[in-house]
Amino acid sequence: MKKAIQDEIKARKESLIKKESENAYIEKEIETYLVKLEEISIDLIRGQKALQFLESLANTRRGSLKNQIEEVITSSLHLVYGSEYRVELVYDIKNNRSYVDIELVKETPDGDVRRSMNGFGGGVSDTISVPLRLLVLLASREVERICILDECYKHMDLERIESVMQFLRDVCRKLGIQIIMSSHHEAAFEAADAVAHITDMNGVAKIDIIK
């Protein structure tokens, strides 16, 4: 009886030692995981700060680019239609996708009047779209600084064409680009550095160098 009790006590002591050892191991593992968790938390915080910084940088650059685009297109509108007009790029999200809309703004005594792209007339649309194309051209590193325009400004009022040509000459000079365009406007011929007249002779193109 006495020996049985002693064996039971010994077995329980061994079991207790084993459990204490297991507990010590578990506590050590928990401590290790807590350290790793803290390191992960620090990395997450750093990552969040980095993302915030990148987002801020992107917004800053986007804002800077937005201002440049608006400035160039607005200068075109000023030359052709007057200083009361300007362009604004409006960022928005539709169907979980970001997009940019172009708004034409006219200053009036009663406040600003805005029109979206769908409300532009042909002449206004050309006055906005051509400098926008030039900016896209300059933003691309994979193309030469040459822009080909096919019958742009064909909807423009004749009395405004001269101002349009002045704008294109100024843009070419300031941005260091070359524009090759087809046109039926005499003002375009007079403003161009070189002019070629193309006619169709029985299905064969005939080119005459005018200047």
Buried (B, 14 or more C-beta within 10 A) or exposed (E): EEEEEEEEEEEEEEEEEEEEEEEEEEEEEEEEEEEEEEEEEEEEEEEEEEEEEEEEEEEEEEEEEBEEBBEBBBBBBBBBBEEEBBBBBEEEEEEEEEEEEBBBBBEEEEEEEEBEEEEBEEBBBBBBBBBBBBBEBBEEEEEEBEBEBEEBBEEBEEEBBBBBBBBBBEBBEEBEBEBEBEBEBEBBBEBBEEBEEEEEEEEEEEEEEEE
